[in-house]
Amino acid sequence: KTIISGEKLSTLMQNSNKSYYLCEGEFLLDSPIYIKGGFSLEFSDNCYIKAIKPMEYMLKVYNVGTGGIDNKNKSFRGGTFDGNYLANTCIEVEYTHHTKFSNIYIKNPLKYGVYVGGGYGSTFEKISCINDKDSFSANESATGFYLQTADTMVFDLIVCNFNIGLEVTRGANVINKVHVWANKESIIRK
């Protein structure tokens, strides 16, 4: 187990157009990772990142492609993000454009597994948001996947043990192959 600083990782990758890879292993996250730039980030399938302190989000991708950096076809792929009932949101996405998120496993947030709050043209594919069944009472009002933007594609989404599985607040989105079960209040809310 290795403790990683989200602040240091954010500084390293800020405003870059390179590709980064995080190898397999268990990483204990002591502060949020804040991403602003036009690069790709890939996590090993065996990369497990677990929050160890209270935080608003574990990974925030914001305004990708600003500062003259071309962000077309950039991607975030792989890994497990465990909020450990300490992180309000595992992955927060704001104002991204033509960005792909895929093969990501989300666990145990307090409020949101994935929160998409702005931008357009992004794709979310093979995302799993699953709470530990024996800890469901720790986040009774949580939402697995929250989509507050248009022109977004969501494919192969799995959500289990959340109060709300999928909540969509805007139209013009493509949503296909959504598997939602064992959710308390409602499967899908629009």
C-alpha positions as CSV (number, residue, x, y, z in Angstrom):
1,K,0.0,0.0,0.0
2,T,1.3,3.4,-1.0
3,I,0.0,6.8,0.1
4,I,-0.3,9.2,-2.8
5,S,-1.0,12.9,-2.6
6,G,-3.7,14.0,-5.0
7,E,-2.3,17.5,-4.9
8,K,1.2,16.4,-6.0
9,L,-0.3,14.2,-8.8
10,S,-2.5,17.1,-9.9
11,T,0.5,19.5,-10.1
12,L,2.5,17.0,-12.1
13,M,-0.1,16.6,-14.8
14,Q,-1.5,20.1,-14.9
15,N,-1.9,21.7,-18.4
16,S,-0.2,18.8,-20.1
17,N,-0.9,17.1,-23.4
18,K,0.9,13.9,-22.6
19,S,-0.4,10.4,-21.6
20,Y,0.1,9.1,-18.1
21,Y,-0.2,5.5,-16.8
22,L,-0.6,4.5,-13.1
23,C,0.6,0.9,-12.5
24,E,-1.1,-1.8,-10.5
25,G,-1.2,-1.7,-6.8
26,E,-3.2,-0.3,-3.9
27,F,-2.9,3.4,-3.4
28,L,-4.3,5.3,-0.5
29,L,-5.4,8.8,-1.5
30,D,-4.9,11.5,1.1
31,S,-6.2,14.5,-1.1
32,P,-8.3,14.9,-4.2
33,I,-6.8,14.7,-7.7
34,Y,-7.8,17.7,-9.8
35,I,-7.2,17.4,-13.5
36,K,-7.2,20.4,-15.9
37,G,-5.5,19.8,-19.2
38,G,-5.8,17.9,-22.5
39,F,-4.1,14.5,-21.7
40,S,-5.0,10.9,-21.4
41,L,-4.7,9.0,-18.1
42,E,-4.8,5.2,-17.9
43,F,-4.9,3.1,-14.8
44,S,-3.9,-0.5,-14.7
45,D,-6.9,-2.8,-14.3
46,N,-5.4,-3.8,-11.0
47,C,-4.9,-0.2,-9.8
48,Y,-7.0,0.3,-6.6
49,I,-7.3,3.9,-5.3
50,K,-8.9,4.3,-1.9
51,A,-9.8,7.5,0.0
52,I,-8.3,7.7,3.4
53,K,-9.4,11.2,4.4
54,P,-12.7,13.1,4.0
55,M,-12.8,14.9,0.6
56,E,-15.3,16.4,-1.8
57,Y,-14.2,14.2,-4.7
58,M,-11.4,11.7,-5.5
59,L,-10.9,12.6,-9.1
60,K,-12.2,15.8,-10.7
61,V,-11.7,16.4,-14.5
62,Y,-12.5,20.0,-15.2
63,N,-12.4,22.1,-18.4
64,V,-10.2,19.8,-20.3
65,G,-8.7,21.5,-23.4
66,T,-8.3,25.0,-22.1
67,G,-5.2,27.1,-22.6
68,G,-4.8,26.1,-26.3
69,I,-4.3,22.4,-25.6
70,D,-6.2,20.2,-28.0
71,N,-8.2,17.6,-26.1
72,K,-10.0,15.8,-28.8
73,N,-10.1,12.0,-28.2
74,K,-8.4,12.2,-24.8
75,S,-9.4,9.4,-22.4
76,F,-9.5,8.2,-18.8
77,R,-9.4,4.4,-18.6
78,G,-9.3,1.7,-16.0
79,G,-8.8,1.5,-12.2
80,T,-11.0,1.2,-9.1
81,F,-12.0,4.3,-7.1
82,D,-13.1,3.5,-3.6
83,G,-14.6,6.5,-1.8
84,N,-14.5,4.4,1.4
85,Y,-17.5,6.5,2.6
86,L,-15.1,9.4,3.0
87,A,-15.3,11.0,-0.4
88,N,-18.6,12.7,-1.4
89,T,-18.0,11.8,-5.1
90,C,-15.6,9.3,-6.6
91,I,-15.4,10.9,-10.1
92,E,-16.6,14.4,-10.9
93,V,-16.6,15.7,-14.5
94,E,-17.2,19.3,-15.4
95,Y,-17.1,21.0,-18.8
96,T,-15.2,18.3,-20.7
97,H,-15.5,18.0,-24.5
98,H,-15.1,14.8,-26.6
99,T,-13.5,12.9,-23.7
100,K,-13.9,9.2,-23.1
101,F,-14.1,7.5,-19.7
102,S,-14.1,3.7,-19.8
103,N,-13.6,0.5,-17.8
104,I,-13.8,2.2,-14.4
105,Y,-15.0,0.6,-11.2
106,I,-16.5,2.9,-8.5
107,K,-17.2,2.0,-4.9
108,N,-18.6,3.4,-1.7
109,P,-19.1,7.2,-2.3
110,L,-21.2,9.3,0.2
111,K,-23.2,11.2,-2.5
112,Y,-22.3,10.3,-6.1
113,G,-20.4,7.5,-7.9
114,V,-20.0,9.6,-11.0
115,Y,-21.2,13.2,-11.3
116,V,-21.2,14.8,-14.8
117,G,-22.0,18.5,-14.5
118,G,-21.2,20.1,-17.8
119,G,-19.6,19.9,-21.2
120,Y,-20.7,17.9,-24.2
121,G,-19.8,15.0,-26.5
122,S,-18.2,12.9,-23.8
123,T,-18.6,9.1,-23.6
124,F,-18.9,6.9,-20.5
125,E,-18.5,3.2,-21.3
126,K,-18.2,0.2,-19.1
127,I,-18.6,2.0,-15.8
128,S,-19.6,0.1,-12.7
129,C,-20.8,1.9,-9.5
130,I,-21.3,-0.6,-6.7
131,N,-21.6,-0.2,-3.0
132,D,-20.7,-2.8,-0.5
133,K,-24.0,-4.4,0.5
134,D,-23.2,-4.5,4.2
135,S,-22.5,-0.8,4.2
136,F,-25.5,0.5,2.3
137,S,-26.8,2.5,5.3
138,A,-23.6,4.6,5.2
139,N,-24.9,6.5,2.2
140,E,-28.7,6.0,2.0
141,S,-29.3,9.0,-0.3
142,A,-26.4,8.4,-2.8
143,T,-26.8,8.4,-6.6
144,G,-24.7,6.0,-8.7
145,F,-24.5,8.1,-11.9
146,Y,-25.7,11.7,-12.1
147,L,-25.9,13.3,-15.6
148,Q,-26.5,17.0,-15.7
149,T,-25.5,17.7,-19.3
150,A,-26.5,17.1,-22.9
151,D,-24.9,15.3,-25.9
152,T,-23.3,12.7,-23.7
153,M,-23.2,8.9,-24.4
154,V,-23.5,6.3,-21.6
155,F,-23.0,2.6,-22.5
156,D,-22.7,-0.5,-20.4
157,L,-23.4,1.2,-17.0
158,I,-23.8,-1.0,-14.0
159,V,-25.2,0.5,-10.7
160,C,-26.0,-1.5,-7.6
161,N,-26.9,-0.6,-4.0
162,F,-27.6,3.1,-4.4
163,N,-30.7,5.1,-3.5
164,I,-30.9,6.3,-7.1
165,G,-29.2,4.3,-9.9
166,L,-29.1,6.8,-12.7
167,E,-30.4,10.4,-12.7
168,V,-30.6,12.4,-15.9
169,T,-31.6,16.1,-15.7
170,R,-31.1,17.1,-19.4
171,G,-32.0,15.7,-22.7
172,A,-30.2,14.9,-26.0
173,N,-28.1,12.1,-24.4
174,V,-27.6,8.5,-25.7
175,I,-28.0,5.9,-22.9
176,N,-27.8,2.2,-23.8
177,K,-27.3,-1.0,-21.8
178,V,-27.9,0.3,-18.3
179,H,-28.1,-2.3,-15.6
180,V,-29.5,-1.0,-12.4
181,W,-30.6,-3.1,-9.4
182,A,-31.0,-3.3,-5.6
183,N,-31.5,0.5,-5.4
184,K,-33.8,1.8,-2.7
185,E,-35.9,4.7,-4.1
186,S,-35.8,4.5,-7.8
187,I,-34.0,2.8,-10.6
188,I,-33.8,5.7,-12.9
189,R,-34.9,9.3,-12.3
190,K,-35.4,12.1,-15.0
